[in-house]
Amino acid sequence: MKKTFISIITFFILFILQTSVFHHLAFNDVVPNLILILVCSYGFLRGESSGIITGFLCGLAVDLMFSGFLGFNSLIYMYLGFFNGCLNRLYIDDKVKLPIICIGLSDIIFSIVTYGLKFLLKGHFNFLYYLTKIIVPEFIYTVFISIIVYPLIMIIEDKLINEPIITQKEEDVF
């Protein structure tokens, strides 16, 4: 229950930041994908099932608020949450490099799939324009912001959600 409540609060904070605050801090009309950072972080920290559920619900919220295609973002975020969740076994407590790299790769995959399914199928073939004006700036901005946001999510995960494991000292039997 505590885990779910904190996850929902974290989602709402990042969603509000992405949709309101960062639009005022946009570079060339590009905003970092904070929802992607959340989905990838939860997948990476908690595993495949949490990545899938978080990805689906966050994507559904984005679809309901902004997208004309219900389920488009849900499906992409769900797959990205799953793939980042598969890397949960490689998780090392103090390391931030691997999750940041995964968030960056996920952002590139998200942008390319979005281009392919939303623009390419409509006959917009200017991929270089989309690459230079949207994909690369969003990638840089998202990775830069994830260097700040991922450690915060990791701290929330460690301090508020995970309860410390109580270990008893082993006593000598002899």
Backbone as JSON Lines, residues from 0, in Angstrom:
{"i":0,"aa":"M","n":[0.82,-1.19,0.0],"ca":[0.0,0.0,0.0],"c":[0.87,1.27,0.0]}
{"i":1,"aa":"K","n":[1.88,1.26,0.86],"ca":[2.8,2.4,0.95],"c":[3.55,2.59,-0.37]}
{"i":2,"aa":"K","n":[3.96,1.47,-0.95],"ca":[4.69,1.5,-2.23],"c":[3.81,2.09,-3.33]}
{"i":3,"aa":"T","n":[2.56,1.68,-3.39],"ca":[1.63,2.17,-4.39],"c":[1.35,3.65,-4.21]}
{"i":4,"aa":"F","n":[1.13,4.07,-2.98],"ca":[0.83,5.47,-2.69],"c":[2.0,6.37,-3.08]}
{"i":5,"aa":"I","n":[3.22,5.98,-2.71],"ca":[4.4,6.79,-3.04],"c":[4.64,6.79,-4.55]}
{"i":6,"aa":"S","n":[4.36,5.67,-5.21],"ca":[4.51,5.61,-6.67],"c":[3.54,6.56,-7.36]}
{"i":7,"aa":"I","n":[2.31,6.6,-6.88],"ca":[1.3,7.5,-7.47],"c":[1.68,8.96,-7.24]}
{"i":8,"aa":"I","n":[2.12,9.28,-6.05],"ca":[2.54,10.66,-5.75],"c":[3.73,11.04,-6.63]}
{"i":9,"aa":"T","n":[4.7,10.15,-6.75],"ca":[5.87,10.42,-7.6],"c":[5.45,10.64,-9.05]}
{"i":10,"aa":"F","n":[4.52,9.81,-9.54],"ca":[4.03,9.98,-10.89],"c":[3.38,11.35,-11.08]}
{"i":11,"aa":"F","n":[2.5,11.73,-10.15],"ca":[1.82,13.02,-10.29],"c":[2.79,14.19,-10.24]}
{"i":12,"aa":"I","n":[3.79,14.11,-9.37],"ca":[4.77,15.19,-9.32],"c":[5.53,15.3,-10.64]}
{"i":13,"aa":"L","n":[6.01,14.17,-11.16],"ca":[6.76,14.2,-12.42],"c":[5.86,14.57,-13.6]}
{"i":14,"aa":"F","n":[4.62,14.13,-13.58],"ca":[3.68,14.46,-14.65],"c":[3.41,15.96,-14.68]}
{"i":15,"aa":"I","n":[3.18,16.54,-13.51],"ca":[2.94,17.99,-13.43],"c":[4.19,18.76,-13.84]}
{"i":16,"aa":"L","n":[5.35,18.31,-13.4],"ca":[6.59,18.97,-13.8],"c":[6.78,18.92,-15.32]}
{"i":17,"aa":"Q","n":[6.52,17.75,-15.91],"ca":[6.72,17.59,-17.35],"c":[5.73,18.43,-18.15]}
{"i":18,"aa":"T","n":[4.5,18.48,-17.7],"ca":[3.47,19.15,-18.5],"c":[3.35,20.64,-18.23]}
{"i":19,"aa":"S","n":[3.89,21.11,-17.13],"ca":[3.74,22.54,-16.85],"c":[5.06,23.26,-16.66]}
{"i":20,"aa":"V","n":[5.84,22.86,-15.69],"ca":[7.07,23.58,-15.35],"c":[8.09,23.49,-16.48]}
{"i":21,"aa":"F","n":[8.32,22.3,-16.99],"ca":[9.36,22.14,-18.01],"c":[8.97,22.72,-19.37]}
{"i":22,"aa":"H","n":[7.7,23.01,-19.58],"ca":[7.32,23.7,-20.82],"c":[7.83,25.14,-20.81]}
{"i":23,"aa":"H","n":[8.03,25.68,-19.63],"ca":[8.61,27.01,-19.52],"c":[10.13,26.97,-19.6]}
{"i":24,"aa":"L","n":[10.7,25.78,-19.39],"ca":[12.15,25.59,-19.46],"c":[12.57,24.84,-20.72]}
{"i":25,"aa":"A","n":[11.69,24.8,-21.71],"ca":[11.95,24.04,-22.93],"c":[13.06,24.7,-23.75]}
{"i":26,"aa":"F","n":[13.88,23.85,-24.35],"ca":[14.9,24.3,-25.29],"c":[14.43,23.94,-26.69]}
{"i":27,"aa":"N","n":[14.2,24.94,-27.53],"ca":[13.69,24.72,-28.89],"c":[12.42,23.87,-28.88]}
{"i":28,"aa":"D","n":[11.54,24.15,-27.95],"ca":[10.27,23.43,-27.79],"c":[10.45,21.95,-27.47]}
{"i":29,"aa":"V","n":[11.56,21.6,-26.88],"ca":[11.81,20.21,-26.48],"c":[11.81,20.15,-24.95]}
{"i":30,"aa":"V","n":[11.06,19.18,-24.43],"ca":[10.9,18.99,-22.99],"c":[11.43,17.61,-22.64]}
{"i":31,"aa":"P","n":[12.11,17.45,-21.49],"ca":[12.58,16.12,-21.12],"c":[11.4,15.2,-20.8]}
{"i":32,"aa":"N","n":[11.59,13.94,-21.06],"ca":[10.53,12.95,-20.86],"c":[10.64,12.38,-19.45]}
{"i":33,"aa":"L","n":[10.05,13.07,-18.47],"ca":[10.13,12.64,-17.08],"c":[9.36,11.36,-16.83]}
{"i":34,"aa":"I","n":[8.29,11.15,-17.56],"ca":[7.51,9.92,-17.41],"c":[8.35,8.72,-17.85]}
{"i":35,"aa":"L","n":[9.11,8.88,-18.91],"ca":[10.01,7.82,-19.35],"c":[11.07,7.53,-18.28]}
{"i":36,"aa":"I","n":[11.59,8.58,-17.66],"ca":[12.57,8.39,-16.59],"c":[11.95,7.59,-15.45]}
{"i":37,"aa":"L","n":[10.71,7.9,-15.09],"ca":[10.03,7.17,-14.02],"c":[9.81,5.71,-14.38]}
{"i":38,"aa":"V","n":[9.32,5.46,-15.58],"ca":[9.03,4.1,-16.02],"c":[10.32,3.27,-16.05]}
{"i":39,"aa":"C","n":[11.36,3.82,-16.64],"ca":[12.63,3.1,-16.72],"c":[13.23,2.89,-15.34]}
{"i":40,"aa":"S","n":[13.12,3.88,-14.47],"ca":[13.67,3.76,-13.12],"c":[12.95,2.68,-12.33]}
{"i":41,"aa":"Y","n":[11.62,2.68,-12.38],"ca":[10.87,1.66,-11.64],"c":[11.12,0.27,-12.22]}
{"i":42,"aa":"G","n":[11.22,0.18,-13.53],"ca":[11.56,-1.11,-14.12],"c":[12.93,-1.58,-13.67]}
{"i":43,"aa":"F","n":[13.89,-0.67,-13.7],"ca":[15.25,-1.02,-13.34],"c":[15.4,-1.32,-11.86]}
{"i":44,"aa":"L","n":[14.71,-0.57,-11.0],"ca":[14.83,-0.77,-9.56],"c":[13.96,-1.91,-9.03]}
{"i":45,"aa":"R","n":[12.8,-2.14,-9.64],"ca":[11.84,-3.09,-9.08],"c":[11.66,-4.37,-9.89]}
{"i":46,"aa":"G","n":[11.99,-4.36,-11.16],"ca":[11.84,-5.57,-11.96],"c":[10.82,-5.44,-13.08]}
{"i":47,"aa":"E","n":[10.67,-6.55,-13.82],"ca":[9.84,-6.54,-15.02],"c":[8.38,-6.21,-14.76]}
{"i":48,"aa":"S","n":[7.78,-6.86,-13.76],"ca":[6.35,-6.67,-13.54],"c":[6.03,-5.23,-13.14]}
{"i":49,"aa":"S","n":[6.86,-4.66,-12.3],"ca":[6.63,-3.26,-11.92],"c":[6.86,-2.33,-13.1]}
{"i":50,"aa":"G","n":[7.85,-2.65,-13.93],"ca":[8.09,-1.85,-15.13],"c":[6.92,-1.9,-16.09]}
{"i":51,"aa":"I","n":[6.34,-3.07,-16.25],"ca":[5.19,-3.23,-17.14],"c":[3.98,-2.45,-16.6]}
{"i":52,"aa":"I","n":[3.68,-2.63,-15.32],"ca":[2.51,-1.97,-14.74],"c":[2.68,-0.45,-14.73]}
{"i":53,"aa":"T","n":[3.86,0.0,-14.31],"ca":[4.12,1.45,-14.29],"c":[4.07,2.02,-15.7]}
{"i":54,"aa":"G","n":[4.68,1.31,-16.64],"ca":[4.68,1.77,-18.03],"c":[3.28,1.87,-18.6]}
{"i":55,"aa":"F","n":[2.48,0.84,-18.35],"ca":[1.12,0.85,-18.88],"c":[0.29,1.99,-18.28]}
{"i":56,"aa":"L","n":[0.33,2.13,-16.95],"ca":[-0.49,3.15,-16.3],"c":[-0.02,4.57,-16.63]}
{"i":57,"aa":"C","n":[1.29,4.78,-16.65],"ca":[1.8,6.11,-17.02],"c":[1.48,6.43,-18.48]}
{"i":58,"aa":"G","n":[1.65,5.44,-19.34],"ca":[1.32,5.63,-20.75],"c":[-0.15,5.89,-20.96]}
{"i":59,"aa":"L","n":[-0.99,5.2,-20.2],"ca":[-2.43,5.42,-20.3],"c":[-2.8,6.84,-19.87]}
{"i":60,"aa":"A","n":[-2.16,7.32,-18.81],"ca":[-2.42,8.7,-18.38],"c":[-1.99,9.7,-19.45]}
{"i":61,"aa":"V","n":[-0.85,9.47,-20.07],"ca":[-0.39,10.36,-21.15],"c":[-1.34,10.27,-22.34]}
{"i":62,"aa":"D","n":[-1.79,9.06,-22.66],"ca":[-2.74,8.89,-23.76],"c":[-4.05,9.62,-23.49]}
{"i":63,"aa":"L","n":[-4.55,9.49,-22.29],"ca":[-5.83,10.13,-21.95],"c":[-5.72,11.65,-21.97]}
{"i":64,"aa":"M","n":[-4.57,12.18,-21.61],"ca":[-4.42,13.63,-21.54],"c":[-4.03,14.26,-22.88]}
{"i":65,"aa":"F","n":[-3.19,13.6,-23.67],"ca":[-2.59,14.29,-24.8],"c":[-2.7,13.57,-26.14]}
{"i":66,"aa":"S","n":[-2.81,12.28,-26.15],"ca":[-2.7,11.54,-27.41],"c":[-4.06,11.31,-28.05]}
{"i":67,"aa":"G","n":[-4.05,11.25,-29.36],"ca":[-5.27,10.93,-30.09],"c":[-5.49,9.43,-30.21]}
{"i":68,"aa":"F","n":[-4.43,8.65,-29.93],"ca":[-4.5,7.2,-30.02],"c":[-4.44,6.6,-28.62]}
{"i":69,"aa":"L","n":[-5.54,6.06,-28.16],"ca":[-5.56,5.46,-26.83],"c":[-4.78,4.15,-26.87]}
{"i":70,"aa":"G","n":[-3.77,4.06,-26.05],"ca":[-2.96,2.85,-25.96],"c":[-1.62,2.95,-26.64]}
{"i":71,"aa":"F","n":[-1.4,3.99,-27.43],"ca":[-0.13,4.13,-28.15],"c":[1.03,4.28,-27.17]}
{"i":72,"aa":"N","n":[0.96,5.29,-26.31],"ca":[2.02,5.5,-25.33],"c":[2.04,4.4,-24.29]}
{"i":73,"aa":"S","n":[0.89,3.85,-23.95],"ca":[0.82,2.75,-22.99],"c":[1.64,1.57,-23.46]}
{"i":74,"aa":"L","n":[1.5,1.23,-24.71],"ca":[2.22,0.09,-25.25],"c":[3.73,0.35,-25.28]}
{"i":75,"aa":"I","n":[4.13,1.52,-25.71],"ca":[5.57,1.83,-25.79],"c":[6.18,1.88,-24.39]}
{"i":76,"aa":"Y","n":[5.54,2.59,-23.47],"ca":[6.07,2.68,-22.11],"c":[6.08,1.31,-21.44]}
{"i":77,"aa":"M","n":[5.08,0.49,-21.72],"ca":[5.02,-0.84,-21.13],"c":[6.2,-1.69,-21.59]}
{"i":78,"aa":"Y","n":[6.5,-1.67,-22.89],"ca":[7.65,-2.42,-23.39],"c":[8.96,-1.88,-22.83]}
{"i":79,"aa":"L","n":[9.09,-0.57,-22.77],"ca":[10.33,0.02,-22.23],"c":[10.48,-0.31,-20.74]}
{"i":80,"aa":"G","n":[9.38,-0.3,-19.99],"ca":[9.43,-0.71,-18.58],"c":[9.84,-2.16,-18.43]}
{"i":81,"aa":"F","n":[9.34,-3.01,-19.32],"ca":[9.7,-4.43,-19.28],"c":[11.18,-4.63,-19.59]}
{"i":82,"aa":"F","n":[11.67,-4.0,-20.65],"ca":[13.07,-4.18,-21.03],"c":[14.02,-3.62,-19.97]}
{"i":83,"aa":"N","n":[13.67,-2.5,-19.37],"ca":[14.49,-1.99,-18.27],"c":[14.37,-2.88,-17.03]}
{"i":84,"aa":"G","n":[13.22,-3.47,-16.85],"ca":[13.03,-4.41,-15.74],"c":[13.85,-5.67,-15.9]}
{"i":85,"aa":"C","n":[14.1,-6.07,-17.13],"ca":[14.95,-7.24,-17.37],"c":[16.39,-6.98,-16.91]}
{"i":86,"aa":"L","n":[16.77,-5.72,-16.87],"ca":[18.11,-5.36,-16.43],"c":[18.2,-5.21,-14.91]}
{"i":87,"aa":"N","n":[17.11,-5.49,-14.22],"ca":[17.07,-5.39,-12.76],"c":[18.11,-6.29,-12.11]}
{"i":88,"aa":"R","n":[18.41,-7.39,-12.72],"ca":[19.39,-8.32,-12.16],"c":[20.8,-7.74,-12.18]}
{"i":89,"aa":"L","n":[21.04,-6.76,-13.04],"ca":[22.35,-6.13,-13.13],"c":[22.48,-4.94,-12.2]}
{"i":90,"aa":"Y","n":[21.43,-4.66,-11.45],"ca":[21.39,-3.46,-10.61],"c":[22.44,-3.53,-9.52]}
{"i":91,"aa":"I","n":[23.22,-2.45,-9.42],"ca":[24.21,-2.3,-8.36],"c":[23.84,-1.02,-7.62]}
{"i":92,"aa":"D","n":[23.77,-1.09,-6.3],"ca":[23.25,0.02,-5.48],"c":[23.87,1.38,-5.78]}
{"i":93,"aa":"D","n":[25.17,1.47,-5.83],"ca":[25.81,2.77,-5.91],"c":[26.01,3.27,-7.34]}
{"i":94,"aa":"K","n":[25.72,2.49,-8.32],"ca":[26.01,2.86,-9.7],"c":[24.82,3.55,-10.34]}
{"i":95,"aa":"V","n":[25.09,4.61,-11.07],"ca":[24.05,5.35,-11.75],"c":[24.27,5.3,-13.26]}
{"i":96,"aa":"K","n":[25.44,4.86,-13.68],"ca":[25.76,4.89,-15.11],"c":[24.83,4.02,-15.94]}
{"i":97,"aa":"L","n":[24.65,2.77,-15.53],"ca":[23.82,1.85,-16.31],"c":[22.37,2.33,-16.43]}
{"i":98,"aa":"P","n":[21.72,2.76,-15.35],"ca":[20.35,3.26,-15.5],"c":[20.26,4.5,-16.39]}
{"i":99,"aa":"I","n":[21.24,5.4,-16.3],"ca":[21.21,6.6,-17.14],"c":[21.38,6.22,-18.61]}
{"i":100,"aa":"I","n":[22.26,5.27,-18.88],"ca":[22.44,4.78,-20.26],"c":[21.15,4.14,-20.75]}
{"i":101,"aa":"C","n":[20.51,3.35,-19.89],"ca":[19.24,2.7,-20.27],"c":[18.14,3.72,-20.51]}
{"i":102,"aa":"I","n":[18.1,4.76,-19.7],"ca":[17.1,5.82,-19.9],"c":[17.36,6.53,-21.22]}
{"i":103,"aa":"G","n":[18.62,6.8,-21.53],"ca":[18.96,7.44,-22.81],"c":[18.59,6.57,-23.99]}
{"i":104,"aa":"L","n":[18.92,5.28,-23.93],"ca":[18.55,4.36,-25.02],"c":[17.04,4.24,-25.14]}
{"i":105,"aa":"S","n":[16.35,4.19,-24.02],"ca":[14.89,4.11,-24.04],"c":[14.28,5.36,-24.66]}
{"i":106,"aa":"D","n":[14.87,6.52,-24.4],"ca":[14.37,7.75,-24.99],"c":[14.56,7.74,-26.5]}
{"i":107,"aa":"I","n":[15.69,7.26,-26.97],"ca":[15.92,7.16,-28.42],"c":[14.93,6.18,-29.05]}
{"i":108,"aa":"I","n":[14.73,5.04,-28.42],"ca":[13.77,4.05,-28.94],"c":[12.37,4.64,-28.95]}
{"i":109,"aa":"F","n":[11.99,5.31,-27.86],"ca":[10.66,5.93,-27.79],"c":[10.47,6.94,-28.92]}
{"i":110,"aa":"S","n":[11.48,7.77,-29.14],"ca":[11.37,8.81,-30.18],"c":[11.31,8.21,-31.58]}
{"i":111,"aa":"I","n":[12.1,7.19,-31.84],"ca":[12.1,6.56,-33.17],"c":[10.79,5.84,-33.43]}
{"i":112,"aa":"V","n":[10.28,5.12,-32.43],"ca":[8.99,4.44,-32.6],"c":[7.88,5.47,-32.79]}
{"i":113,"aa":"T","n":[7.92,6.55,-32.03],"ca":[6.93,7.61,-32.19],"c":[6.99,8.2,-33.59]}
{"i":114,"aa":"Y","n":[8.19,8.46,-34.08],"ca":[8.34,8.98,-35.44],"c":[7.78,7.98,-36.45]}
{"i":115,"aa":"G","n":[8.15,6.73,-36.29],"ca":[7.71,5.72,-37.25],"c":[6.21,5.54,-37.3]}
{"i":116,"aa":"L","n":[5.57,5.54,-36.14],"ca":[4.14,5.25,-36.11],"c":[3.25,6.49,-36.2]}
{"i":117,"aa":"K","n":[3.76,7.64,-35.82],"ca":[2.92,8.84,-35.89],"c":[3.19,9.71,-37.11]}
{"i":118,"aa":"F","n":[4.44,9.71,-37.58],"ca":[4.79,10.62,-38.66],"c":[5.09,9.9,-39.97]}
{"i":119,"aa":"L","n":[5.87,8.86,-39.91],"ca":[6.26,8.14,-41.12],"c":[5.05,7.54,-41.84]}
{"i":120,"aa":"L","n":[4.12,6.99,-41.06],"ca":[2.93,6.4,-41.66],"c":[2.0,7.44,-42.27]}
{"i":121,"aa":"K","n":[2.17,8.71,-41.88],"ca":[1.37,9.78,-42.47],"c":[2.06,10.4,-43.68]}
{"i":122,"aa":"G","n":[3.23,9.88,-44.03],"ca":[3.93,10.38,-45.21],"c":[4.96,11.45,-44.94]}
{"i":123,"aa":"H","n":[5.3,11.67,-43.68],"ca":[6.35,12.64,-43.34],"c":[7.69,11.91,-43.36]}
{"i":124,"aa":"F","n":[8.46,12.1,-44.43],"ca":[9.68,11.33,-44.63],"c":[10.94,12.08,-44.25]}
{"i":125,"aa":"N","n":[10.84,13.22,-43.64],"ca":[12.02,14.01,-43.31],"c":[12.57,13.59,-41.95]}
{"i":126,"aa":"F","n":[13.2,12.41,-41.91],"ca":[13.71,11.87,-40.66],"c":[14.86,12.71,-40.11]}
{"i":127,"aa":"L","n":[15.71,13.24,-40.97],"ca":[16.84,14.04,-40.5],"c":[16.37,15.28,-39.75]}
{"i":128,"aa":"Y","n":[15.3,15.89,-40.23],"ca":[14.74,17.04,-39.52],"c":[14.26,16.62,-38.14]}
{"i":129,"aa":"Y","n":[13.5,15.52,-38.08],"ca":[12.99,15.02,-36.8],"c":[14.13,14.61,-35.88]}
{"i":130,"aa":"L","n":[15.17,14.02,-36.45],"ca":[16.33,13.6,-35.67],"c":[17.05,14.8,-35.05]}
{"i":131,"aa":"T","n":[17.31,15.82,-35.86],"ca":[18.08,16.97,-35.37],"c":[17.26,17.93,-34.53]}
{"i":132,"aa":"K","n":[15.98,18.03,-34.77],"ca":[15.15,19.01,-34.05],"c":[14.44,18.42,-32.83]}
{"i":133,"aa":"I","n":[14.23,17.11,-32.81],"ca":[13.46,16.54,-31.72],"c":[14.21,15.42,-31.0]}
{"i":134,"aa":"I","n":[14.65,14.39,-31.71],"ca":[15.23,13.21,-31.06],"c":[16.5,13.56,-30.29]}
{"i":135,"aa":"V","n":[17.47,14.17,-30.94],"ca":[18.76,14.45,-30.28],"c":[18.61,15.46,-29.15]}
{"i":136,"aa":"P","n":[17.9,16.6,-29.35],"ca":[17.74,17.52,-28.2],"c":[16.98,16.9,-27.04]}
{"i":137,"aa":"E","n":[15.93,16.12,-27.33],"ca":[15.19,15.48,-26.24],"c":[16.05,14.46,-25.53]}
{"i":138,"aa":"F","n":[16.86,13.72,-26.28],"ca":[17.77,12.74,-25.69],"c":[18.74,13.43,-24.72]}
{"i":139,"aa":"I","n":[19.35,14.52,-25.17],"ca":[20.32,15.23,-24.34],"c":[19.64,15.8,-23.09]}
{"i":140,"aa":"Y","n":[18.49,16.41,-23.28],"ca":[17.76,17.02,-22.16],"c":[17.28,15.96,-21.17]}
{"i":141,"aa":"T","n":[16.76,14.84,-21.68],"ca":[16.27,13.77,-20.81],"c":[17.41,13.14,-20.03]}
{"i":142,"aa":"V","n":[18.54,12.89,-20.69],"ca":[19.68,12.29,-19.99],"c":[20.2,13.24,-18.92]}
{"i":143,"aa":"F","n":[20.3,14.52,-19.25],"ca":[20.77,15.51,-18.27],"c":[19.84,15.56,-17.06]}
{"i":144,"aa":"I","n":[18.54,15.59,-17.28],"ca":[17.59,15.64,-16.18],"c":[17.56,14.32,-15.41]}
{"i":145,"aa":"S","n":[17.77,13.2,-16.11],"ca":[17.77,11.9,-15.43],"c":[18.95,11.76,-14.48]}
{"i":146,"aa":"I","n":[20.04,12.48,-14.73],"ca":[21.16,12.47,-13.8],"c":[20.74,13.07,-12.46]}
{"i":147,"aa":"I","n":[19.77,13.94,-12.48],"ca":[19.25,14.54,-11.25],"c":[18.07,13.73,-10.69]}
{"i":148,"aa":"V","n":[17.16,13.31,-11.57],"ca":[15.91,12.68,-11.12],"c":[16.12,11.23,-10.68]}
{"i":149,"aa":"Y","n":[16.94,10.46,-11.41],"ca":[17.11,9.05,-11.05],"c":[17.65,8.86,-9.63]}
{"i":150,"aa":"P","n":[18.69,9.59,-9.21],"ca":[19.13,9.42,-7.82],"c":[18.03,9.78,-6.81]}
{"i":151,"aa":"L","n":[17.19,10.76,-7.13],"ca":[16.08,11.1,-6.23],"c":[15.09,9.94,-6.14]}
{"i":152,"aa":"I","n":[14.78,9.33,-7.28],"ca":[13.88,8.17,-7.27],"c":[14.52,7.02,-6.5]}
{"i":153,"aa":"M","n":[15.83,6.85,-6.66],"ca":[16.54,5.79,-5.95],"c":[16.51,6.04,-4.43]}
{"i":154,"aa":"I","n":[16.66,7.29,-4.02],"ca":[16.59,7.62,-2.6],"c":[15.19,7.37,-2.06]}
{"i":155,"aa":"I","n":[14.17,7.79,-2.8],"ca":[12.79,7.53,-2.39],"c":[12.56,6.03,-2.26]}
{"i":156,"aa":"E","n":[13.05,5.29,-3.22],"ca":[12.9,3.84,-3.21],"c":[13.58,3.22,-1.99]}
{"i":157,"aa":"D","n":[14.79,3.65,-1.69],"ca":[15.55,3.06,-0.59],"c":[15.05,3.5,0.78]}
{"i":158,"aa":"K","n":[14.78,4.78,0.94],"ca":[14.46,5.31,2.28],"c":[12.99,5.17,2.65]}
{"i":159,"aa":"L","n":[12.1,5.37,1.7],"ca":[10.68,5.4,2.05],"c":[9.95,4.09,1.79]}
{"i":160,"aa":"I","n":[10.34,3.4,0.75],"ca":[9.58,2.21,0.37],"c":[10.18,0.93,0.95]}
{"i":161,"aa":"N","n":[11.46,0.73,0.71],"ca":[12.1,-0.49,1.21],"c":[12.31,-0.38,2.71]}
{"i":162,"aa":"E","n":[11.73,-1.34,3.41],"ca":[11.95,-1.36,4.84],"c":[13.27,-2.05,5.13]}
{"i":163,"aa":"P","n":[14.0,-1.53,6.09],"ca":[15.28,-2.15,6.39],"c":[15.09,-3.58,6.87]}
{"i":164,"aa":"I","n":[16.0,-4.41,6.47],"ca":[15.95,-5.81,6.87],"c":[16.62,-5.92,8.24]}
{"i":165,"aa":"I","n":[15.89,-6.47,9.19],"ca":[16.42,-6.62,10.53],"c":[17.14,-7.95,10.6]}
{"i":166,"aa":"T","n":[18.38,-7.88,10.89],"ca":[19.15,-9.11,11.01],"c":[19.55,-9.31,12.46]}
{"i":167,"aa":"Q","n":[19.51,-10.54,12.88],"ca":[19.92,-10.85,14.23],"c":[21.35,-11.37,14.19]}
{"i":168,"aa":"K","n":[22.08,-11.04,15.22],"ca":[23.45,-11.54,15.29],"c":[23.4,-13.03,15.56]}
{"i":169,"aa":"E","n":[24.25,-13.69,14.87],"ca":[24.34,-15.12,15.1],"c":[25.12,-15.36,16.4]}
{"i":170,"aa":"E","n":[24.57,-16.14,17.24],"ca":[25.23,-16.45,18.5],"c":[25.96,-17.76,18.36]}
{"i":171,"aa":"D","n":[27.04,-17.84,19.03],"ca":[27.79,-19.08,19.02],"c":[27.01,-20.16,19.77]}
{"i":172,"aa":"V","n":[26.92,-21.28,19.16],"ca":[26.2,-22.37,19.76],"c":[27.05,-23.04,20.84]}
{"i":173,"aa":"F","n":[28.32,-22.98,20.7],"ca":[29.22,-23.67,21.63],"c":[29.41,-22.92,22.89]}
